[in-house]
Amino acid sequence: MTYQPNATQQIARQSPPVDLTRPCHDSWVKGRHILITGGASGFGAGFARRWAAAGASVVIGDVNSQNGEKLVHDLREQLGNPNVHFVRCDVTDWDSQVRFFKEAIKLSPHGGIDTVVANAGIAKEDCLAKPGDLGIDEPPRPDFQITDVNLYGVLYTVHLAMYYLPRNPGSTPSTPDRDPTTTRDRHILLIGSMASLAPICIQPQYSAAKHGVLGVFRSLRTSTFVEGVRTNMLCPYFIETPILTRPARVLLAGSGLGRVEDVVEAATRFTADSSICGRALCIGPPAKAMRAADGQLIPVFGDDAQDKSGPETGIWEVYGDDFEAVEAWTRRWVELLCTA
């Protein structure tokens, strides 16, 4: 079945469904300048290593200076790429993020930024699920660090990205029909979670924050054409990273986990292929897949997966249908912005 975008999809410049079988080359990120928040470990470190190995210029921002500086030292030594840098950044502090972006501009070989990855995130015991000692006279002040990092930190990052990306020298507005190998880019990659799509037990703040990131993505992608900035999102399931808490590991024992390499692969496809606009990929445990009418691979589990002959995938597309049936408010705003 051939993809046929409707009028709203065309105006919003949403690209066709992601074809995971389409060739995508790491070499396409060569020469691009990429910022990664929370890049000293986990997904961020994986992104930095993959893209620096392909010749990208990478700036890592993190509160953990020791890990960040060690990672940069190791990458420079192992890859022979001098354009890998660490700048301390507390994503919950506006001034710290501003310094991070300004320093990244100074470190850019071409004086601009091509991709911003809003990756920083934390998980810990949530005070909303466990308020503490109920026998005391005064209610304890809540700890909203999870929300501060996972949502407000992302909002700061997105705000700065929307300021700096359109100013990227030599870049042009993002469109689905552009050459995917175009060096200069304007790209925001949001790191959501399975918690953006489904509830996570005893983690109301984490769920709320990641649902918020999904809301940012769904809203921003309706207006790619305004500033020419393309926005994409990843939604990983439980993956083997430092953010996975000990209780979570116990509960997940014996069940499938997503693979870090699949998260890095999906992020690389979004970052390298500058023709992908307004798309989201979920990353989970590898599963047998069936091919939908539009050609996408969709994982099947349980009884639905009895046919073992199909291909296996740990990556599939989510939230791709916002523009297929659009209510009047969104449709008219998109049309109005396009003609402004």
C-alpha positions as CSV (number, residue, x, y, z in Angstrom):
1,M,0.0,0.0,0.0
2,T,1.4,3.4,-1.0
3,Y,1.5,6.1,1.6
4,Q,-0.9,8.9,0.6
5,P,-0.6,11.9,3.0
6,N,-3.8,13.9,3.6
7,A,-3.9,17.7,3.4
8,T,-3.0,18.3,7.1
9,Q,-0.1,15.8,6.9
10,Q,1.2,17.6,3.8
11,I,0.9,21.1,5.4
12,A,2.5,19.9,8.7
13,R,5.3,18.2,6.6
14,Q,5.1,14.9,8.4
15,S,7.2,12.3,6.6
16,P,5.8,8.9,5.6
17,P,5.9,6.0,8.1
18,V,9.4,5.0,9.1
19,D,10.7,2.2,6.8
20,L,13.1,0.3,9.1
21,T,14.3,-1.7,6.1
22,R,15.4,1.4,4.2
23,P,19.2,1.9,4.2
24,C,20.4,4.5,6.7
25,H,24.1,5.1,6.9
26,D,26.1,6.3,9.9
27,S,28.2,8.4,7.5
28,W,25.3,10.8,7.1
29,V,26.0,12.3,10.6
30,K,29.6,13.1,9.6
31,G,30.3,16.8,10.1
32,R,27.1,17.4,12.1
33,H,27.3,19.1,15.5
34,I,25.1,17.3,18.1
35,L,24.2,18.1,21.7
36,I,23.2,15.4,24.1
37,T,21.9,16.2,27.6
38,G,22.4,13.4,30.1
39,G,25.1,12.0,27.9
40,A,27.6,10.7,30.4
41,S,26.0,7.3,30.7
42,G,23.2,5.1,29.4
43,F,21.6,5.9,26.1
44,G,23.4,9.3,25.9
45,A,26.8,7.6,26.1
46,G,25.7,5.1,23.4
47,F,24.6,7.9,21.1
48,A,27.8,9.8,21.6
49,R,30.0,6.8,20.9
50,R,28.1,5.8,17.7
51,W,27.9,9.3,16.3
52,A,31.5,10.3,17.2
53,A,32.7,7.2,15.5
54,A,30.9,8.3,12.4
55,G,32.6,11.7,12.4
56,A,30.1,13.9,14.1
57,S,31.0,16.6,16.5
58,V,29.4,15.8,19.9
59,V,28.9,17.9,23.0
60,I,27.8,16.0,26.1
61,G,26.1,17.8,29.0
62,D,25.6,16.1,32.3
63,V,25.7,16.8,36.1
64,N,28.2,13.9,36.5
65,S,31.5,15.6,35.6
66,Q,33.6,12.6,36.5
67,N,31.7,10.2,34.1
68,G,31.4,12.8,31.4
69,E,35.0,13.8,31.3
70,K,36.1,10.1,31.4
71,L,33.8,9.3,28.5
72,V,35.1,12.1,26.4
73,H,38.7,11.1,27.2
74,D,38.0,7.5,26.2
75,L,36.1,8.4,23.0
76,R,38.9,10.8,21.8
77,E,41.5,8.2,22.5
78,Q,39.6,5.2,21.0
79,L,38.1,6.9,18.0
80,G,40.7,9.6,17.1
81,N,37.9,12.2,17.0
82,P,39.0,15.4,18.8
83,N,35.5,16.9,18.3
84,V,34.0,15.3,21.4
85,H,33.5,17.5,24.4
86,F,32.0,17.6,27.9
87,V,30.3,20.6,29.4
88,R,28.8,20.3,32.9
89,C,25.0,20.9,32.7
90,D,22.2,20.6,35.3
91,V,19.1,20.4,33.1
92,T,16.9,21.7,36.0
93,D,18.8,25.0,36.1
94,W,18.0,27.4,33.2
95,D,21.3,29.3,33.5
96,S,23.2,26.0,33.4
97,Q,21.4,25.0,30.2
98,V,22.0,28.4,28.6
99,R,25.8,28.1,29.4
100,F,25.7,24.6,27.9
101,F,24.2,25.7,24.6
102,K,26.5,28.8,24.4
103,E,29.6,26.7,25.0
104,A,28.4,24.2,22.5
105,I,28.1,26.9,19.9
106,K,31.7,28.0,20.6
107,L,32.9,24.3,20.2
108,S,31.0,23.9,16.9
109,P,33.3,23.5,13.8
110,H,30.7,25.4,11.7
111,G,29.3,27.8,14.4
112,G,25.9,26.1,14.7
113,I,23.9,23.1,16.1
114,D,22.4,20.4,13.9
115,T,20.7,18.1,16.4
116,V,19.7,18.5,20.1
117,V,18.9,15.3,22.0
118,A,16.8,15.9,25.1
119,N,18.0,12.7,26.8
120,A,18.6,13.6,30.5
121,G,16.3,11.7,32.9
122,I,16.2,10.1,36.3
123,A,14.1,7.5,38.1
124,K,13.8,6.9,41.9
125,E,11.2,6.3,44.6
126,D,8.3,8.7,44.1
127,C,6.9,10.7,47.0
128,L,3.4,10.8,45.3
129,A,3.2,7.0,45.5
130,K,4.7,6.8,49.0
131,P,4.1,10.1,51.0
132,G,6.0,9.0,54.1
133,D,5.2,9.0,57.8
134,L,1.4,9.6,58.1
135,G,1.7,10.0,61.9
136,I,3.4,13.4,61.8
137,D,1.5,16.6,62.3
138,E,2.6,18.4,59.2
139,P,2.6,17.0,55.7
140,P,6.1,16.6,54.3
141,R,7.2,18.8,51.5
142,P,7.1,16.8,48.2
143,D,10.3,16.0,46.3
144,F,9.6,16.8,42.6
145,Q,13.1,16.1,41.3
146,I,11.7,13.5,38.9
147,T,9.4,16.0,37.3
148,D,12.1,18.7,37.4
149,V,14.6,16.6,35.4
150,N,12.3,14.6,33.2
151,L,9.8,17.3,32.2
152,Y,11.0,20.9,33.1
153,G,14.5,20.0,32.1
154,V,13.2,18.8,28.7
155,L,11.2,22.0,28.3
156,Y,14.3,24.1,28.9
157,T,16.2,22.1,26.4
158,V,13.5,22.3,23.7
159,H,13.1,26.1,24.3
160,L,16.8,26.6,23.7
161,A,16.8,24.2,20.7
162,M,14.0,26.2,19.1
163,Y,16.0,29.3,19.5
164,Y,19.4,28.0,18.2
165,L,18.4,25.4,15.5
166,P,16.9,27.9,13.1
167,R,20.0,30.0,13.4
168,N,22.2,27.1,12.3
169,P,24.4,28.5,9.5
170,G,23.8,26.9,6.2
171,S,20.7,25.0,7.3
172,T,17.4,25.1,5.5
173,P,13.9,24.3,6.8
174,S,13.3,20.6,7.3
175,T,11.0,18.8,4.8
176,P,10.2,15.1,4.1
177,D,11.4,15.4,0.5
178,R,14.9,16.7,1.4
179,D,18.1,14.7,0.6
180,P,18.6,12.6,3.8
181,T,22.3,13.1,3.5
182,T,22.1,16.8,3.8
183,T,24.8,17.8,6.3
184,R,23.2,20.9,8.0
185,D,20.1,20.1,9.9
186,R,17.6,21.4,12.4
187,H,16.5,18.4,14.6
188,I,15.1,17.9,18.1
189,L,15.2,14.3,19.3
190,L,13.1,13.7,22.4
191,I,13.7,10.7,24.6
192,G,10.3,9.6,26.0
193,S,9.5,6.2,27.4
194,M,7.0,3.4,27.4
195,A,5.7,5.5,30.3
196,S,4.8,8.1,27.6
197,L,2.3,5.5,26.2
198,A,1.2,3.4,29.2
199,P,1.0,3.7,33.0
200,I,3.9,2.7,35.1
201,C,2.9,1.4,38.5
202,I,4.1,3.4,41.6
203,Q,5.7,6.0,39.4
204,P,3.1,8.8,38.9
205,Q,5.7,11.6,38.5
206,Y,7.7,9.6,36.0
207,S,4.6,8.7,34.1
208,A,3.3,12.3,34.2
209,A,6.6,13.7,33.0
210,K,7.0,11.2,30.1
211,H,3.4,11.8,29.1
212,G,4.3,15.5,29.1
213,V,7.2,14.8,26.7
214,L,4.8,13.0,24.4
215,G,2.6,16.0,24.5
216,V,5.5,18.3,23.6
217,F,6.3,16.0,20.7
218,R,2.7,15.8,19.4
219,S,2.3,19.5,19.5
220,L,5.7,20.5,18.0
221,R,5.4,18.2,15.1
222,T,2.2,20.0,13.9
223,S,4.3,23.1,13.2
224,T,7.6,21.8,11.7
225,F,7.0,24.2,8.8
226,V,7.0,27.4,11.0
227,E,10.7,27.3,12.1
228,G,11.7,24.4,9.8
229,V,12.7,22.3,12.9
230,R,11.9,18.6,12.6
231,T,11.0,16.8,15.9
232,N,11.1,13.0,16.5
233,M,10.8,10.9,19.6
234,L,12.0,7.6,21.0
235,C,9.9,5.6,23.6
236,P,12.1,2.9,25.1
237,Y,10.7,0.1,27.3
238,F,12.7,-1.2,30.2
239,I,16.3,-1.3,28.9
240,E,19.5,-2.4,30.7
241,T,20.8,1.0,31.8
242,P,21.7,2.7,35.1
243,I,18.2,4.2,35.4
244,L,16.7,0.8,35.9
245,T,16.2,0.5,39.7
246,R,16.8,-2.6,41.8
247,P,13.1,-3.2,42.5
248,A,12.4,-2.9,38.8
249,R,15.1,-5.5,38.0
250,V,13.5,-7.9,40.5
251,L,10.1,-7.5,39.0
252,L,11.4,-7.9,35.5
253,A,13.5,-11.0,36.3
254,G,12.9,-13.6,33.6
255,S,11.0,-11.3,31.2
256,G,12.3,-9.6,28.2
257,L,14.2,-6.3,28.2
258,G,14.9,-4.0,25.4
259,R,18.4,-3.7,24.0
260,V,20.5,-0.6,24.2
261,E,21.8,-1.2,20.7
262,D,18.2,-1.0,19.4
263,V,17.7,2.3,21.1
264,V,21.0,3.6,19.6
265,E,20.0,2.2,16.2
266,A,16.6,4.0,16.3
267,A,18.2,7.3,17.4
268,T,20.8,7.0,14.7
269,R,18.1,6.6,12.0
270,F,16.3,9.7,13.2
271,T,19.5,11.7,13.5
272,A,21.2,10.6,10.3
273,D,18.1,10.7,8.0
274,S,17.2,14.4,7.9
275,S,14.1,13.6,5.8
276,I,12.3,12.0,8.8
277,C,9.9,14.5,10.4
278,G,7.4,14.0,13.2
279,R,7.8,10.3,13.8
280,A,8.1,8.2,17.0
281,L,9.6,4.8,17.5
282,C,9.1,2.5,20.5
283,I,11.9,0.1,21.5
284,G,11.1,-3.0,23.4
285,P,12.1,-6.7,23.8
286,P,12.7,-8.3,20.4
287,A,9.5,-10.0,19.2
288,K,8.2,-11.6,16.0
289,A,6.6,-9.1,13.8
290,M,3.9,-9.0,11.1
291,R,3.8,-6.5,8.3
292,A,0.9,-4.1,8.3
293,A,-0.9,-2.8,5.2
294,D,1.3,0.3,5.0
295,G,4.4,-1.9,5.1
296,Q,5.3,-1.2,8.8
297,L,6.5,-4.1,11.0
298,I,4.3,-4.5,14.1
299,P,5.4,-6.8,16.9
300,V,3.0,-9.5,18.1
301,F,3.1,-11.2,21.5
302,G,1.5,-14.2,23.2
303,D,-1.0,-16.2,21.2
304,D,-0.7,-13.8,18.2
305,A,3.0,-14.8,17.9
306,Q,2.4,-18.5,17.2
307,D,3.7,-18.1,13.6
308,K,7.5,-18.1,14.2
309,S,8.3,-17.6,10.6
310,G,8.0,-13.8,10.6
311,P,10.9,-11.3,11.0
312,E,12.0,-10.3,14.5
313,T,12.2,-6.7,15.6
314,G,12.6,-4.7,18.8
315,I,11.7,-1.4,17.1
316,W,8.3,-0.3,15.9
317,E,6.4,3.0,15.2
318,V,3.9,4.6,17.6
319,Y,1.7,7.7,17.5
320,G,1.9,8.0,13.8
321,D,-1.8,8.8,13.1
322,D,-2.4,12.2,14.8
323,F,-3.1,13.8,11.4
324,E,-5.2,11.0,9.9
325,A,-8.4,12.5,11.5
326,V,-7.9,16.0,12.8
327,E,-10.4,18.0,14.8
328,A,-11.3,21.5,13.5
329,W,-9.1,23.5,16.0
330,T,-5.8,21.8,15.0
331,R,-6.6,21.6,11.3
332,R,-7.5,25.3,11.1
333,W,-4.5,26.4,13.2
334,V,-2.1,24.4,11.0
335,E,-3.7,25.9,7.8
336,L,-3.5,29.4,9.3
337,L,0.1,29.1,10.4
338,C,1.0,27.8,6.9
339,T,-0.5,30.9,5.2
340,A,0.9,33.4,7.7
